[in-house]
Amino acid sequence: MTRNNDRRRSREESRAERPPEEPREPRAGFGAWLTSTVLQTAVAIVGLVAVLFALSMALGVDLLGMLAQALSTQAGQWLAIAFVALMLTGVAMRALSYTRAPP
């Protein structure tokens, strides 16, 4: 019993010695996260279109037109939905890294 009381007292004393923690501002972190996520997504989409355009010019094949035709089919639409779901999963993973408490 006394051993437990000694441990409890030492924990309380160490807590009293620590400086008070500063309150975190969740809004500032959320804004930075949202801006970063939107910019990275936009850069990825523009980069994909630029790569398809460059390959189209190099190969002499209309890859962007083929992509548009593929997305007009039902299977292509489901693939687009799956791609959006994958991007949302990545966004959620990034959100977890911003919301974790510091060590």
C-alpha positions in Angstrom: 0.0 0.0 0.0 2.7 2.5 0.9 4.5 1.7 -2.3 1.4 2.6 -4.4 1.0 5.8 -2.4 4.7 6.7 -2.9 4.3 6.2 -6.7 1.1 8.3 -6.8 2.8 11.1 -4.9 5.8 11.1 -7.2 3.5 11.3 -10.2 1.6 14.2 -8.7 4.9 16.0 -7.9 6.2 15.5 -11.4 3.0 16.9 -12.9 3.2 19.9 -10.6 6.8 20.6 -11.8 5.9 20.5 -15.5 5.0 23.9 -17.0 1.4 24.2 -18.1 0.7 23.1 -21.6 -0.3 25.7 -24.1 -3.7 25.3 -25.6 -3.6 24.2 -29.2 -5.5 26.1 -31.9 -7.3 23.5 -34.0 -8.6 26.0 -36.5 -5.1 27.1 -37.6 -4.0 23.5 -38.1 -7.2 22.7 -40.0 -6.7 25.7 -42.4 -3.1 24.7 -43.1 -4.2 21.1 -43.7 -7.1 22.0 -46.0 -5.0 24.4 -48.1 -2.2 21.9 -48.4 -4.5 19.1 -49.4 -6.4 21.1 -52.0 -3.1 22.4 -53.5 -1.6 18.9 -53.7 -4.7 17.5 -55.2 -4.9 20.2 -57.8 -1.2 19.8 -58.7 -1.7 16.0 -59.1 -4.6 16.5 -61.4 -2.9 19.1 -63.5 0.2 17.0 -63.6 -1.7 14.0 -64.8 -3.4 16.0 -67.6 0.0 17.5 -68.6 1.6 14.0 -68.8 -1.3 12.7 -70.9 -1.0 15.6 -73.2 2.7 15.3 -73.6 2.4 11.6 -74.3 -0.3 12.3 -76.8 1.9 14.7 -78.7 4.9 12.3 -78.5 3.0 9.3 -79.7 0.6 11.0 -82.0 -2.4 9.4 -80.2 -5.3 11.4 -78.6 -4.9 10.1 -75.1 -7.0 12.8 -73.5 -9.8 12.0 -76.0 -9.5 8.3 -75.2 -9.7 9.2 -71.5 -12.8 11.2 -72.0 -14.4 8.4 -74.0 -13.5 5.9 -71.3 -15.0 8.1 -68.6 -18.3 8.3 -70.5 -18.8 4.6 -70.1 -20.3 3.1 -66.9 -17.2 1.2 -66.1 -15.1 4.3 -66.5 -17.4 6.3 -64.3 -17.0 3.6 -61.6 -13.3 3.8 -62.0 -13.4 7.5 -61.5 -15.5 7.1 -58.4 -12.9 4.6 -57.1 -10.2 7.1 -57.8 -12.0 9.8 -55.9 -12.5 7.4 -53.0 -8.8 6.6 -53.0 -8.0 10.3 -52.9 -10.4 10.8 -50.0 -8.7 8.0 -48.1 -5.4 9.7 -48.6 -6.9 13.0 -47.4 -8.2 11.2 -44.3 -4.7 9.7 -43.7 -3.2 13.2 -43.8 -5.9 14.5 -41.5 -4.9 11.9 -38.9 -1.3 13.1 -39.0 -2.4 16.7 -38.2 -4.7 15.7 -35.4 -2.4 13.4 -33.5 -1.3 14.7 -30.1 2.4 15.7 -29.9 4.6 13.3 -27.9 
